[in-house]
Amino acid sequence: MANIYATERGLWKSGFSLICGVDEAGRGPLAGPVAAAAVIFPAGFTRLKVNDCKLLTAEKREELFGLIFEMALDVTTGLASHNEIDQFNIHQASFLAMRRAVEKLKILPEIVLVDGRFQIPKLTFPQKAIVKGDRLSASVAAASIVAKVTRDRMMAELDAQYPGWNLAQNKGYPTPAHKAIVVKKGISEIHRKTFCDHITAPALFAK
């Protein structure tokens, strides 16, 4: 984590000031949207000890979520719904959520750092895709935290609207308990049909 700002430092030295990090959360769940976030820190900012959201506890993510909003120049989120995931596939829906997050920024970035191997299609800003970017860029790590916390909060709210699938606990992910509920109960309106077919079809066939 000592080098989490290394990517930003290199870009600052190259003359970039407004660096945007983008990441998503929720590619793997059976239910709910995929969420993305875009974060721009002030040039030279290295005060916040962020990291890949997967390496942090839920409590630490919540703490950093508030600090990111306090200290960043701009923070936005974007979503792609379960219907869009079924329509376009999760890869394209993730791009859609990330593009929506970037396009909501009030401060226009000079470069966008994208977690992963691929740049975001149809984005008008210069981009750089970074494999494991959430561990190599503070801006991307911050975006991963905001995206994760945003989605987790949404799933807790959706649990109240769609009781019975324990979405507040499993956040829609394919835990053994969640898959067992889907086999027994079927899917809700916010489940991704293309993600659940392999679970529901054998159950239907068995009947």
C-alpha positions as a Markdown table, in Angstrom:
| # | Residue | x | y | z |
|---|---|---|---|---|
| 1 | Met | 0.0 | 0.0 | 0.0 |
| 2 | Ala | 3.0 | 2.3 | 0.3 |
| 3 | Asn | 3.1 | 2.6 | -3.5 |
| 4 | Ile | -0.7 | 3.0 | -3.9 |
| 5 | Tyr | -0.1 | 6.6 | -5.2 |
| 6 | Ala | 2.8 | 5.6 | -7.5 |
| 7 | Thr | 0.6 | 5.7 | -10.6 |
| 8 | Glu | -0.7 | 9.1 | -9.7 |
| 9 | Arg | 2.8 | 10.5 | -8.9 |
| 10 | Gly | 4.0 | 9.4 | -12.3 |
| 11 | Leu | 1.1 | 11.1 | -14.1 |
| 12 | Trp | 1.5 | 14.3 | -12.0 |
| 13 | Lys | 5.2 | 14.5 | -13.0 |
| 14 | Ser | 4.0 | 14.1 | -16.6 |
| 15 | Gly | 1.8 | 17.1 | -16.3 |
| 16 | Phe | -1.6 | 15.5 | -15.6 |
| 17 | Ser | -3.5 | 17.2 | -12.7 |
| 18 | Leu | -7.1 | 15.9 | -13.0 |
| 19 | Ile | -6.7 | 12.1 | -12.8 |
| 20 | Cys | -9.9 | 10.0 | -12.5 |
| 21 | Gly | -9.9 | 6.5 | -11.2 |
| 22 | Val | -12.8 | 4.2 | -12.2 |
| 23 | Asp | -13.8 | 0.7 | -10.9 |
| 24 | Glu | -16.9 | -1.4 | -10.6 |
| 25 | Ala | -18.5 | -3.8 | -8.0 |
| 26 | Gly | -20.9 | -6.6 | -8.5 |
| 27 | Arg | -19.9 | -8.5 | -11.6 |
| 28 | Gly | -20.5 | -11.9 | -9.9 |
| 29 | Pro | -23.8 | -11.7 | -8.0 |
| 30 | Leu | -27.0 | -13.5 | -9.1 |
| 31 | Ala | -29.1 | -10.5 | -8.2 |
| 32 | Gly | -29.0 | -6.7 | -8.4 |
| 33 | Pro | -27.1 | -4.1 | -10.5 |
| 34 | Val | -23.5 | -3.7 | -11.2 |
| 35 | Ala | -22.2 | -0.5 | -9.6 |
| 36 | Ala | -19.3 | 1.7 | -10.7 |
| 37 | Ala | -17.6 | 4.8 | -9.2 |
| 38 | Ala | -15.4 | 7.6 | -10.5 |
| 39 | Val | -13.0 | 9.5 | -8.2 |
| 40 | Ile | -10.8 | 12.5 | -8.7 |
| 41 | Phe | -8.4 | 13.5 | -6.0 |
| 42 | Pro | -6.6 | 16.9 | -5.9 |
| 43 | Ala | -3.2 | 16.9 | -7.7 |
| 44 | Gly | -0.5 | 15.9 | -5.2 |
| 45 | Phe | -3.0 | 14.4 | -2.7 |
| 46 | Thr | -1.5 | 11.4 | -0.9 |
| 47 | Arg | -3.1 | 11.7 | 2.6 |
| 48 | Leu | -5.7 | 8.9 | 2.5 |
| 49 | Lys | -4.6 | 5.3 | 3.0 |
| 50 | Val | -6.9 | 3.6 | 0.5 |
| 51 | Asn | -6.6 | 0.1 | -0.9 |
| 52 | Asp | -8.5 | -2.5 | -3.0 |
| 53 | Cys | -11.9 | -2.8 | -1.4 |
| 54 | Lys | -11.6 | -6.6 | -1.3 |
| 55 | Leu | -8.7 | -6.3 | 1.1 |
| 56 | Leu | -10.7 | -4.1 | 3.6 |
| 57 | Thr | -13.3 | -5.0 | 6.2 |
| 58 | Ala | -16.9 | -3.7 | 5.7 |
| 59 | Glu | -16.3 | -1.3 | 8.6 |
| 60 | Lys | -13.1 | 0.1 | 7.1 |
| 61 | Arg | -14.8 | 0.5 | 3.7 |
| 62 | Glu | -17.6 | 2.5 | 5.3 |
| 63 | Glu | -15.1 | 4.7 | 7.1 |
| 64 | Leu | -13.1 | 5.4 | 3.9 |
| 65 | Phe | -16.3 | 5.9 | 1.9 |
| 66 | Gly | -17.1 | 9.1 | 4.0 |
| 67 | Leu | -13.5 | 10.3 | 3.9 |
| 68 | Ile | -13.3 | 9.9 | 0.1 |
| 69 | Phe | -16.3 | 12.1 | -0.4 |
| 70 | Glu | -14.8 | 14.6 | 2.0 |
| 71 | Met | -11.3 | 14.8 | 0.4 |
| 72 | Ala | -11.9 | 14.1 | -3.3 |
| 73 | Leu | -12.5 | 16.9 | -5.8 |
| 74 | Asp | -15.3 | 14.9 | -7.4 |
| 75 | Val | -17.0 | 11.5 | -6.7 |
| 76 | Thr | -19.8 | 10.0 | -8.8 |
| 77 | Thr | -21.5 | 6.6 | -9.2 |
| 78 | Gly | -23.1 | 4.8 | -12.1 |
| 79 | Leu | -25.3 | 1.7 | -12.3 |
| 80 | Ala | -26.3 | -0.9 | -14.9 |
| 81 | Ser | -29.4 | -2.8 | -13.9 |
| 82 | His | -30.0 | -6.5 | -13.8 |
| 83 | Asn | -32.1 | -6.2 | -16.9 |
| 84 | Glu | -29.2 | -4.5 | -18.7 |
| 85 | Ile | -26.9 | -7.2 | -17.5 |
| 86 | Asp | -29.2 | -9.8 | -19.0 |
| 87 | Gln | -29.6 | -7.8 | -22.2 |
| 88 | Phe | -25.9 | -6.9 | -22.9 |
| 89 | Asn | -23.9 | -9.4 | -20.7 |
| 90 | Ile | -22.0 | -8.5 | -17.6 |
| 91 | His | -18.9 | -7.3 | -19.4 |
| 92 | Gln | -20.7 | -4.7 | -21.4 |
| 93 | Ala | -23.0 | -3.7 | -18.5 |
| 94 | Ser | -19.9 | -3.1 | -16.4 |
| 95 | Phe | -18.6 | -0.7 | -19.1 |
| 96 | Leu | -22.0 | 1.0 | -19.2 |
| 97 | Ala | -22.0 | 1.6 | -15.4 |
| 98 | Met | -18.4 | 2.9 | -15.5 |
| 99 | Arg | -19.1 | 5.2 | -18.4 |
| 100 | Arg | -22.2 | 6.5 | -16.6 |
| 101 | Ala | -20.1 | 7.3 | -13.5 |
| 102 | Val | -17.5 | 9.2 | -15.5 |
| 103 | Glu | -20.0 | 11.1 | -17.5 |
| 104 | Lys | -21.6 | 12.4 | -14.3 |
| 105 | Leu | -18.4 | 14.1 | -13.1 |
| 106 | Lys | -18.7 | 17.8 | -12.8 |
| 107 | Ile | -14.9 | 18.1 | -13.1 |
| 108 | Leu | -13.7 | 16.9 | -16.4 |
| 109 | Pro | -10.7 | 14.5 | -16.1 |
| 110 | Glu | -7.5 | 14.8 | -18.1 |
| 111 | Ile | -7.1 | 11.0 | -18.0 |
| 112 | Val | -9.2 | 8.1 | -16.8 |
| 113 | Leu | -7.6 | 5.1 | -15.1 |
| 114 | Val | -9.7 | 2.0 | -15.5 |
| 115 | Asp | -9.3 | -1.1 | -13.4 |
| 116 | Gly | -8.7 | -4.2 | -15.6 |
| 117 | Arg | -7.4 | -5.0 | -19.1 |
| 118 | Phe | -9.9 | -3.0 | -21.1 |
| 119 | Gln | -10.6 | 0.6 | -21.7 |
| 120 | Ile | -14.2 | 1.8 | -21.6 |
| 121 | Pro | -15.9 | 1.9 | -25.0 |
| 122 | Lys | -17.4 | 5.2 | -26.2 |
| 123 | Leu | -15.7 | 7.3 | -23.5 |
| 124 | Thr | -14.4 | 10.6 | -24.9 |
| 125 | Phe | -11.6 | 11.1 | -22.4 |
| 126 | Pro | -8.1 | 9.7 | -22.7 |
| 127 | Gln | -7.8 | 6.4 | -20.8 |
| 128 | Lys | -5.4 | 3.9 | -19.4 |
| 129 | Ala | -6.4 | 0.4 | -18.4 |
| 130 | Ile | -4.4 | -1.0 | -15.4 |
| 131 | Val | -4.5 | -4.6 | -14.5 |
| 132 | Lys | -5.0 | -4.8 | -10.7 |
| 133 | Gly | -5.4 | -1.1 | -10.8 |
| 134 | Asp | -7.3 | -1.1 | -7.5 |
| 135 | Arg | -3.9 | -2.1 | -5.9 |
| 136 | Leu | -1.7 | 0.2 | -8.0 |
| 137 | Ser | -3.7 | 3.4 | -8.1 |
| 138 | Ala | -5.2 | 5.3 | -5.2 |
| 139 | Ser | -7.8 | 6.8 | -7.4 |
| 140 | Val | -8.9 | 3.4 | -8.7 |
| 141 | Ala | -8.8 | 1.9 | -5.2 |
| 142 | Ala | -11.0 | 4.8 | -3.9 |
| 143 | Ala | -13.4 | 4.1 | -6.8 |
| 144 | Ser | -13.5 | 0.4 | -5.8 |
| 145 | Ile | -14.5 | 1.4 | -2.3 |
| 146 | Val | -17.2 | 3.8 | -3.3 |
| 147 | Ala | -18.6 | 1.3 | -5.8 |
| 148 | Lys | -18.6 | -1.5 | -3.3 |
| 149 | Val | -20.2 | 0.4 | -0.5 |
| 150 | Thr | -22.8 | 2.0 | -2.8 |
| 151 | Arg | -23.9 | -1.4 | -4.1 |
| 152 | Asp | -23.9 | -3.1 | -0.6 |
| 153 | Arg | -26.2 | -0.4 | 0.7 |
| 154 | Met | -28.5 | -0.8 | -2.3 |
| 155 | Met | -28.7 | -4.5 | -1.7 |
| 156 | Ala | -29.6 | -4.0 | 1.9 |
| 157 | Glu | -32.5 | -1.7 | 0.7 |
| 158 | Leu | -33.6 | -4.2 | -1.9 |
| 159 | Asp | -33.7 | -6.9 | 0.8 |
| 160 | Ala | -36.6 | -5.0 | 2.4 |
| 161 | Gln | -38.4 | -4.8 | -1.0 |
| 162 | Tyr | -37.7 | -8.5 | -1.9 |
| 163 | Pro | -37.6 | -10.4 | 1.4 |
| 164 | Gly | -36.8 | -14.1 | 1.4 |
| 165 | Trp | -33.5 | -14.1 | -0.5 |
| 166 | Asn | -31.4 | -12.7 | 2.3 |
| 167 | Leu | -30.0 | -10.0 | 0.0 |
| 168 | Ala | -28.8 | -7.8 | 2.9 |
| 169 | Gln | -26.5 | -10.7 | 4.0 |
| 170 | Asn | -25.4 | -12.2 | 0.7 |
| 171 | Lys | -25.5 | -8.9 | -1.4 |
| 172 | Gly | -26.8 | -11.1 | -4.2 |
| 173 | Tyr | -23.6 | -13.2 | -4.5 |
| 174 | Pro | -23.9 | -16.9 | -5.3 |
| 175 | Thr | -23.3 | -18.2 | -1.8 |
| 176 | Pro | -24.4 | -21.8 | -1.2 |
| 177 | Ala | -27.3 | -20.5 | 0.9 |
| 178 | His | -28.4 | -18.1 | -1.8 |
| 179 | Lys | -28.3 | -20.7 | -4.5 |
| 180 | Ala | -30.3 | -23.1 | -2.3 |
| 181 | Ile | -33.0 | -20.4 | -1.9 |
| 182 | Val | -33.1 | -19.9 | -5.6 |
| 183 | Val | -33.6 | -23.6 | -6.2 |
| 184 | Lys | -36.4 | -23.7 | -3.6 |
| 185 | Lys | -38.0 | -20.3 | -4.1 |
| 186 | Gly | -37.1 | -19.3 | -7.6 |
| 187 | Ile | -35.9 | -15.9 | -8.6 |
| 188 | Ser | -37.1 | -12.4 | -7.7 |
| 189 | Glu | -37.7 | -9.5 | -10.1 |
| 190 | Ile | -34.1 | -8.2 | -9.5 |
| 191 | His | -32.3 | -11.5 | -10.1 |
| 192 | Arg | -30.2 | -11.8 | -13.3 |
| 193 | Lys | -31.9 | -14.5 | -15.3 |
| 194 | Thr | -28.8 | -15.3 | -17.3 |
| 195 | Phe | -26.9 | -15.8 | -14.1 |
| 196 | Cys | -29.6 | -18.1 | -12.6 |
| 197 | Asp | -30.5 | -20.3 | -15.5 |
| 198 | His | -28.0 | -22.9 | -14.6 |
| 199 | Ile | -29.4 | -23.0 | -11.1 |
| 200 | Thr | -33.2 | -22.9 | -11.8 |
| 201 | Ala | -33.2 | -25.1 | -14.9 |
| 202 | Pro | -32.0 | -28.3 | -13.1 |
| 203 | Ala | -34.5 | -27.6 | -10.3 |
| 204 | Leu | -37.4 | -27.2 | -12.7 |
| 205 | Phe | -36.3 | -30.4 | -14.6 |
| 206 | Ala | -36.3 | -32.3 | -11.3 |
| 207 | Lys | -39.9 | -31.4 | -10.7 |
